[in-house]
Amino acid sequence: TSLSLCLCVLVVIAVVVLVLLLLLAVILRYMYKHKGTYHTNEAKGTEFAETADAALRGDPALQDAMDESKKEYFI
């Protein structure tokens, strides 16, 4: 009975260690795959515009909202 109890304890410890190693491997793989990913919701093509006004002028979502006579600049 003592040998059986000891064997059960060792099996439980081995399973816990294996689960922890598997979890560590999954976390490391996830971190490696998603390293350096940064997603923004900026309009495509705005990185080549010379000014912020030029970038916003080409954005189809802001075509109705823009009025050339009223420009605001925030410092």
Helices and strands as residue ranges (DSSP letters): H 2-33, G 46-48, H 52-57, G 60-62
